[in-house]
Amino acid sequence: SQGRLLFPAIPSIAIFLSLGLFSFGPYKLRRLGVASLSLLLAAIAALVPFLYISPAYPSPALVSEERAHQFTHPLFINFADRVELLGYDLAPTEAGSGGEIAISLYWHILNRIDKDYSLFIHLFGGDNLPIGQRDTFLAGGAYPTSGARAGVYLVDTYRVRVYSGISRPTAARIEVGFYDLSGTDRLEARDRQGRPLGTSPGIARFKVRVLPSIDATGLERITPMDAGKGE
C-alpha cells in the first residue's frame, strides 16, 4: 500500500527516464527504441485493466431470494434494521493451528444505509481468547453498504486464518458484526424475536485441532485434549 507514495514523483521519473533513453545510442536507433518502448508500455497499460484489475474486483454475488435461503444453518440476525444475516455455510467444520476456515454468509439488505460499514469476523477459542480475525467489506468492497439497495440479497464467502502456535485443541466460536471505521459506531444486533444480541453476536462453532508433536526420543507426544475449556 505504500507504493501510492510514489505517485507524485512519477511525472519527474518519467521525464528523466525518457531523456535517458533518448540520449542512448545513434539518433535513428534512439527514435526507433523510444517509439517501440512507448508502444509496448501503451499496450501494457491498455491490457492491465482487463487482465488484472477487473479480475481482482469481481462483481458482487447478488442472488435471488430463493437462492439466498439455501443455507445450511439459519440465523436471521437483524443488524439495526439495515442488514439481516439470514444464515451461513461453514467448511471445514474444523481447522488446524495456522489453518483457515471458509464461511459463506447470506445477507439481506433491509434498508438504505448511509455509511460504509466494515464487517468483522472474529474467532475465539478456550478462555475467550482471540485466535483469528478478518476485517473487510461486503463483497470485498465491491458492494459497499453506502451503495447497497434495499431488498437486495447477497452471498459472500470469507476465509479466516486461525492463528498459529495454538497448543491445545479447543471448541472455537465465530462472531460477526459491523462497525464504522471512521468512528466507534457499531450496529446493534437482534434475533428474529427482537431480543438483543449485542454488537458481536456469536453465529457458529468449529473445532481447532493440534497436530501431535514428536519429542527428541522419537516417541509421539500427544497434546492433551482440552476442548472448550473456559466456555
C-alpha positions in Angstrom: 0.0 0.0 0.0 3.0 2.3 0.5 3.5 2.3 -3.3 1.0 5.1 -3.6 3.5 7.5 -2.0 5.5 7.3 -5.3 2.6 8.7 -7.4 3.6 12.4 -7.0 7.1 11.5 -8.2 6.0 9.6 -11.3 6.0 12.6 -13.7 9.6 13.5 -12.8 10.7 9.9 -13.1 9.1 9.5 -16.5 10.7 12.7 -17.8 14.2 11.8 -16.8 13.7 8.2 -17.9 12.6 9.4 -21.4 15.6 11.8 -21.6 18.0 9.0 -20.6 16.6 6.5 -23.2 16.5 9.2 -25.9 20.2 10.0 -25.4 21.5 6.4 -25.7 22.9 5.2 -29.0 22.7 6.5 -32.6 19.9 9.0 -33.3 17.9 6.7 -35.7 18.1 3.8 -33.2 17.1 6.1 -30.4 13.9 7.2 -32.2 13.1 3.6 -33.0 13.8 2.4 -29.5 11.8 5.1 -27.8 8.9 4.5 -30.2 8.9 0.7 -29.7 9.1 1.1 -25.9 6.3 3.6 -25.9 4.1 1.3 -27.9 4.9 -1.6 -25.6 4.1 0.4 -22.4 0.9 1.7 -24.1 -0.2 -1.9 -24.8 0.5 -3.0 -21.3 -1.5 0.0 -19.9 -4.4 -0.9 -22.2 -4.4 -4.6 -21.1 -3.9 -4.3 -17.4 -7.4 -3.1 -16.5 -8.9 -6.2 -18.2 -6.3 -8.8 -17.3 -5.5 -7.8 -13.7 -7.6 -5.0 -12.2 -11.0 -6.3 -13.2 -10.5 -9.9 -12.0 -9.2 -8.5 -8.7 -12.6 -6.8 -8.1 -15.3 -9.2 -9.2 -18.9 -8.3 -9.3 -20.7 -9.0 -6.0 -22.6 -12.3 -5.8 -26.1 -10.8 -5.9 -28.7 -13.6 -5.8 -32.4 -14.2 -5.9 -34.4 -14.5 -2.7 -34.8 -18.2 -3.3 -31.0 -18.7 -3.6 -30.4 -16.6 -0.5 -32.4 -19.0 1.6 -30.4 -22.1 0.6 -28.1 -22.0 3.5 -27.4 -25.0 5.8 -27.6 -23.0 9.1 -30.3 -20.4 9.7 -29.6 -17.3 11.8 -32.0 -14.4 10.9 -29.9 -11.8 12.8 -31.0 -8.2 12.3 -28.4 -5.5 12.4 -30.1 -2.2 13.3 -32.8 -2.8 10.7 -30.2 -2.2 8.0 -28.8 -5.6 7.2 -30.1 -9.1 8.0 -27.8 -12.2 8.3 -30.1 -15.0 7.1 -27.8 -17.9 7.6 -24.4 -19.4 6.9 -22.4 -22.4 5.5 -19.1 -23.4 7.1 -16.4 -25.5 5.6 -14.4 -27.2 7.0 -16.0 -27.6 10.4 -12.6 -27.9 12.0 -9.2 -26.4 11.3 -5.6 -26.9 12.4 -3.4 -24.3 14.1 -2.4 -22.0 11.3 -5.1 -23.3 9.0 -8.2 -21.5 7.8 -11.9 -21.8 7.7 -14.3 -20.6 4.9 -17.6 -19.3 6.0 -20.3 -18.2 3.5 -22.7 -15.6 4.8 -26.2 -14.9 3.3 -27.2 -11.3 3.6 -30.4 -9.4 3.0 -30.2 -5.5 2.7 -33.2 -4.3 4.7 -33.0 -0.5 4.2 -30.8 2.1 2.6 -27.5 2.6 4.6 -25.8 6.0 4.8 -22.3 4.8 5.8 -19.7 2.4 4.5 -19.7 -0.1 7.4 -16.8 -2.6 7.8 -17.6 -6.2 8.5 -15.6 -8.1 11.1 -15.4 -11.8 11.7 -13.7 -12.8 15.0 -12.6 -16.3 16.1 -12.4 -17.1 19.9 -11.1 -20.2 21.5 -11.0 -21.5 25.0 -10.9 -19.0 27.9 -12.4 -16.5 25.4 -9.0 -15.8 23.8 -8.9 -14.5 20.2 -7.5 -17.0 17.7 -8.2 -15.2 14.4 -10.0 -12.3 12.8 -10.9 -10.8 9.4 -11.9 -7.2 8.8 -13.4 -6.5 5.4 -16.4 -5.1 3.5 -19.3 -6.7 1.9 -18.2 -8.5 -1.3 -14.6 -7.4 -0.5 -15.5 -3.8 -1.2 -17.3 -4.5 -4.5 -20.6 -3.8 -2.9 -20.2 -1.1 -0.1 -23.1 -0.7 2.3 -23.5 3.0 1.3 -24.4 2.0 -2.2 -26.5 -1.1 -1.3 -30.1 -1.1 -2.4 -32.9 -2.2 -0.1 -34.3 -5.6 -0.9 -31.0 -7.0 -2.4 -29.7 -10.4 -1.4 -26.0 -11.2 -1.3 -24.0 -14.3 -0.7 -20.3 -13.8 0.2 -17.6 -16.2 1.3 -14.9 -15.1 3.7 -11.7 -17.0 4.6 -10.3 -16.5 8.1 -7.0 -17.9 9.2 -6.6 -19.4 12.6 -3.5 -18.1 14.5 -0.6 -20.5 14.6 1.0 -21.6 17.8 -2.2 -22.9 19.5 -1.0 -25.5 21.9 -4.2 -27.5 22.6 -7.4 -28.4 20.8 -10.4 -26.3 21.6 -14.0 -25.6 20.6 -14.0 -22.2 18.9 -16.8 -19.8 18.1 -17.3 -17.3 15.4 -18.6 -13.8 16.0 -19.6 -11.2 13.3 -20.6 -7.6 13.3 -20.5 -4.2 11.6 -18.6 -1.1 12.6 -17.9 2.4 11.3 -14.2 2.6 10.5 -14.2 6.4 11.0 -15.6 6.2 14.5 -16.8 3.8 17.2 -20.3 3.2 15.9 -21.3 -0.4 15.8 -24.6 -1.9 14.7 -26.7 -3.5 17.4 -28.0 -7.0 16.6 -31.3 -8.7 17.4 -32.6 -12.1 16.9 -35.8 -13.0 15.0 -37.9 -12.4 18.1 -36.4 -9.0 18.7 -34.1 -10.0 21.6 -30.8 -8.0 21.8 -27.7 -9.9 20.9 -25.1 -7.1 21.4 -22.8 -5.8 18.6 -20.9 -9.0 18.0 -23.3 -12.0 18.1 -21.8 -15.5 18.0 -23.1 -17.4 15.0 -21.2 -20.7 14.7 -18.7 -23.0 16.3 -15.9 -25.1 14.9 -13.1 -27.3 16.2 -9.4 -26.4 16.4 -7.2 -29.4 16.2 -3.5 -29.5 17.1 -1.2 -32.0 15.4 0.7 -34.3 17.7 4.3 -33.3 18.3 7.4 -35.6 18.3 9.9 -35.4 21.2 13.6 -35.8 21.0 13.4 -39.6 21.6 11.3 -40.0 18.5 8.2 -41.1 20.6 4.9 -39.4 19.8 3.8 -36.9 22.4 0.1 -36.1 22.1 -1.1 -32.6 23.2 -3.8 -33.3 25.8 -7.4 -32.7 24.8 -9.0 -29.8 26.5 -11.8 -28.8 24.1 -13.9 -25.8 25.0 -12.3 -25.1 28.4 -13.5 -21.9 29.8 -16.6 -21.6 27.6 
